[in-house]
């Protein structure tokens, strides 16, 4: 039994939220831990944005044309997140702006997740139904391996 697309995306959201909380709890001078967590956040969000942009968003727009504005806004939110991720990629965790960047990233992602989960995932779920969402979820799982490692290679980086 495959995971449906929305469950898959929500699981990604939970994974990233867990990483954000770990980062927030890391000690002020836990530089190696913060670097490790930032790298995990970058990887998780890059893969997540890729499968959303390449597979989920186009399918959602097709199934529920009224979600067009939500999708367009989400891509713009990805654009902001992607640039922050790219800045964090090579940044020294001892840099005085490192923690601030992760904090702003966290706030942006939490806002994005809330909008997706509360405002338009329910519309997409009712329009698509279980079977279609499971097929979409499988396509998304299969595509994870194709995701770029550099966030600037995502479509939204150029949005």
C-alpha positions in Angstrom: 0.0 0.0 0.0 1.6 3.3 -1.1 1.5 6.5 0.8 -0.8 9.2 -0.6 0.8 12.4 -1.8 -0.6 14.6 1.0 0.5 12.2 3.7 3.9 12.1 2.2 4.2 15.9 2.2 2.9 16.2 5.7 5.5 13.6 6.8 8.2 15.8 5.2 6.8 18.8 7.1 7.1 16.9 10.4 10.7 15.8 9.6 11.7 19.4 8.9 9.9 20.7 12.0 11.8 18.2 14.1 15.0 19.5 12.7 14.0 23.1 13.4 13.3 22.2 17.0 16.6 20.4 17.4 18.3 23.5 15.9 16.5 25.8 18.4 17.6 23.6 21.3 21.2 23.4 20.2 23.5 25.3 22.4 24.7 28.8 21.3 28.2 27.5 20.6 27.2 24.0 19.3 28.6 24.9 15.9 29.2 21.4 14.6 25.7 20.3 15.6 24.2 23.4 14.0 26.1 22.8 10.8 24.9 19.2 10.7 21.3 20.2 11.3 21.4 23.0 8.8 22.8 20.5 6.2 19.9 18.2 7.0 17.4 21.0 6.7 18.8 22.1 3.3 18.6 18.5 2.0 15.1 17.8 3.3 13.7 21.1 2.0 15.4 20.9 -1.4 14.0 17.4 -2.0 10.6 18.4 -0.7 10.4 21.5 -2.8 11.5 19.5 -5.9 8.7 16.9 -5.6 6.2 19.6 -4.9 7.2 21.8 -7.8 7.7 19.0 -10.3 4.8 16.7 -9.4 2.4 17.8 -6.7 1.7 21.4 -7.7 1.0 20.7 -11.3 -1.4 17.8 -10.4 -3.1 20.0 -7.7 -3.6 22.8 -10.2 -5.1 20.4 -12.7 -7.4 18.7 -10.2 -8.5 21.9 -8.5 -8.1 24.9 -10.8 -9.2 27.2 -7.9 -5.8 26.3 -6.2 -3.9 28.2 -8.9 -3.3 31.2 -6.6 -2.2 29.0 -3.7 0.2 27.2 -6.0 1.7 30.4 -7.4 2.1 31.8 -3.9 3.7 28.6 -2.7 6.2 28.7 -5.5 7.1 32.3 -4.5 7.5 31.1 -0.9 9.8 28.4 -2.2 11.8 31.0 -4.0 12.5 32.9 -0.8 13.3 29.7 1.1 15.6 28.4 -1.7 17.7 31.5 -1.6 18.0 31.3 2.1 19.0 27.6 1.8 21.7 28.5 -0.8 23.1 31.2 1.6 23.2 28.7 4.4 24.9 26.0 2.2 28.4 27.5 2.5 28.0 29.6 5.5 30.2 29.1 8.6 27.9 28.4 11.6 30.1 30.8 13.6 29.0 33.6 11.3 27.0 36.1 13.4 24.1 35.9 10.9 23.9 32.1 10.7 21.4 31.6 13.5 19.3 34.6 12.4 19.1 33.1 8.9 17.9 29.7 10.2 15.3 31.5 12.4 13.9 33.5 9.5 14.0 30.3 7.4 12.1 28.5 10.1 9.4 31.2 10.3 9.0 31.2 6.5 8.7 27.4 6.3 6.3 27.2 9.2 4.0 29.8 7.6 4.2 27.9 4.3 3.3 24.6 5.9 0.4 26.1 7.8 -1.1 27.5 4.6 -0.6 24.3 2.7 -2.0 22.0 5.3 -4.9 24.2 6.5 -6.0 26.0 3.4 -5.5 23.9 0.3 -4.5 20.3 1.0 -8.1 19.6 2.1 -9.4 20.9 -1.3 -6.9 18.8 -3.2 -7.7 15.7 -1.1 -11.4 15.9 -1.8 -10.9 16.6 -5.5 -8.4 13.9 -6.2 -9.6 11.0 -4.0 -7.5 8.3 -2.4 -6.5 6.3 -5.5 -5.2 9.3 -7.4 -3.4 10.6 -4.4 -1.7 7.2 -3.9 -0.6 7.1 -7.5 0.8 10.7 -7.1 2.5 9.8 -3.9 4.3 6.9 -5.6 5.4 9.2 -8.4 6.7 11.6 -5.8 8.6 8.9 -3.9 10.1 7.7 -7.2 11.3 11.2 -8.1 13.1 11.9 -4.8 16.3 10.4 -6.2 16.2 12.9 -9.1 16.1 15.9 -6.8 19.0 18.3 -7.1 21.4 18.7 -4.1 21.8 22.4 -4.7 18.6 24.4 -3.9 19.5 26.9 -6.7 18.8 24.1 -9.2 15.1 24.1 -8.3 12.6 25.7 -10.6 11.5 28.1 -7.8 15.1 29.5 -7.7 14.3 31.1 -11.0 10.7 32.0 -10.2 
